[in-house]
Amino acid sequence: MKIRNENVLSAMPPQFGLFGLLFAFMNRLQTVGDAFYEEITCKQFFLLACLNLYPDEEPTSNELAETMGCTRQNVKQILDSLCKKELLVLIQDKNDKRKQHIYRTKKCEKLATKYFQKEQEFMQLLYHGISEEEIRSVFKIISKMENNLKKTGESL
């Protein structure tokens, strides 16, 4: 028997249904995201989007890993591939030789311009029929779940 997403919560306890739905959603989002761009993957896009959260400074890979919620090694792999594509450059910190700051290149800026309109349309499609109040509610819930996971990671 095939269970559709809307029936998943009634087929099992809601916490387990939501847990599974989050995984299915992330897999689908990554698949669609990987097909969206010609030049980069969905994870690479996410890293570039997170760079926008640092408008007045160039972050280090450690800072970006914290922002993205993943390991420094994972960020390093993504950074290496984006540097090979000449979208980013890493420049050593003047005061601390152990740190490298992440800078966008002109090629990266051109890529952002190229996809700006298409990204706007995708966001409209993704959130179609969902109110701003619903978006804020889901954001709040997932943020709480993320904080719980952070606490779990700290206690391990």
C-alpha positions in Angstrom: 0.0 0.0 0.0 1.4 3.4 -1.0 1.1 6.1 1.6 0.9 9.6 0.4 2.5 12.5 2.3 -0.9 13.8 3.6 -1.6 10.3 5.1 1.8 9.9 6.7 0.9 11.6 10.0 -2.2 9.4 10.4 -0.2 6.2 9.6 2.3 6.7 12.5 2.8 8.9 15.5 3.1 12.5 14.3 6.7 12.9 15.6 7.8 10.0 13.5 5.8 11.1 10.5 7.3 14.6 10.6 10.8 13.2 11.1 10.4 11.1 7.9 8.7 13.9 6.0 11.7 16.2 6.8 14.1 13.7 5.3 11.9 13.2 2.2 11.5 16.9 1.8 15.3 17.5 2.0 16.0 14.8 -0.6 13.4 16.3 -3.0 14.7 19.8 -2.4 18.2 18.7 -3.1 17.2 16.9 -6.3 15.3 19.9 -7.6 18.0 22.3 -6.4 20.7 20.3 -8.2 18.7 20.4 -11.4 18.0 24.2 -11.0 21.6 25.4 -11.6 23.8 24.5 -14.4 27.1 25.5 -12.7 26.6 24.5 -9.0 24.9 22.1 -6.7 22.2 22.9 -4.2 24.6 22.6 -1.3 27.0 25.0 -3.1 24.1 27.4 -3.6 23.3 27.1 0.1 26.9 28.0 1.0 26.7 31.0 -1.3 23.4 32.1 0.2 24.8 31.8 3.7 27.7 34.2 2.6 25.0 36.8 2.1 24.5 36.7 5.9 27.9 38.4 6.3 27.4 41.7 4.4 30.1 43.6 6.3 32.8 41.0 6.6 34.2 37.9 4.9 33.6 34.9 7.1 36.0 32.0 7.8 35.1 28.4 7.1 34.5 27.8 10.8 32.0 30.7 11.0 30.3 29.5 7.8 30.1 25.9 9.1 28.3 27.2 12.2 25.9 29.3 10.1 25.2 26.3 7.8 24.8 23.8 10.7 27.4 21.4 9.3 31.0 20.4 9.9 34.0 22.5 8.9 35.2 19.5 6.8 31.9 19.5 4.9 32.2 23.3 4.3 35.9 22.9 3.3 34.9 20.4 0.6 32.2 22.7 -0.8 34.6 25.7 -0.7 37.2 23.7 -2.5 34.8 22.9 -5.4 33.6 26.6 -5.5 37.2 27.8 -5.6 38.0 25.4 -8.5 35.0 26.9 -10.3 36.5 30.3 -9.6 33.4 31.5 -7.8 35.2 32.1 -4.5 38.8 32.7 -3.2 40.3 32.1 0.2 42.6 34.8 1.5 44.7 34.4 4.6 43.9 36.6 7.6 46.5 39.3 8.1 46.6 38.9 11.9 46.0 35.1 12.3 47.7 33.0 9.7 45.5 30.0 10.7 42.4 31.7 9.4 41.3 32.1 5.8 38.5 34.5 4.8 36.1 33.7 2.0 35.6 36.2 -0.8 33.3 36.1 -3.7 34.7 36.7 -7.2 33.3 38.7 -10.1 32.3 35.3 -11.6 30.2 34.6 -8.5 28.5 38.0 -8.7 27.6 37.3 -12.4 26.2 33.9 -11.4 24.0 35.6 -8.8 22.7 38.1 -11.3 22.1 35.3 -13.9 19.8 33.4 -11.5 18.2 36.2 -9.5 14.9 36.2 -11.3 14.7 32.4 -11.6 15.4 32.1 -7.8 12.5 34.6 -7.1 10.2 32.5 -9.2 11.3 29.3 -7.5 10.6 30.8 -4.1 7.1 31.9 -5.2 6.5 28.3 -6.5 7.9 26.7 -3.3 5.7 28.8 -1.0 2.6 28.9 -3.2 -0.6 28.8 -1.1 1.4 29.2 2.2 0.7 32.3 4.3 3.5 34.3 5.8 2.0 33.4 9.2 2.4 29.6 8.3 6.0 30.2 7.2 6.9 32.0 10.4 5.2 29.2 12.4 7.2 26.4 10.6 10.4 28.5 10.9 9.8 28.8 14.6 9.2 25.1 15.1 12.2 23.9 13.0 14.4 26.5 14.8 13.4 24.9 18.1 14.1 21.4 16.8 17.5 22.6 15.6 18.3 24.1 19.0 17.3 20.7 20.6 19.7 19.0 18.2 22.5 21.5 19.1 22.0 20.6 22.8 22.1 16.9 22.0 25.3 17.4 20.0 26.9 19.3 22.9 26.1 16.5 25.4 27.6 13.7 23.3 
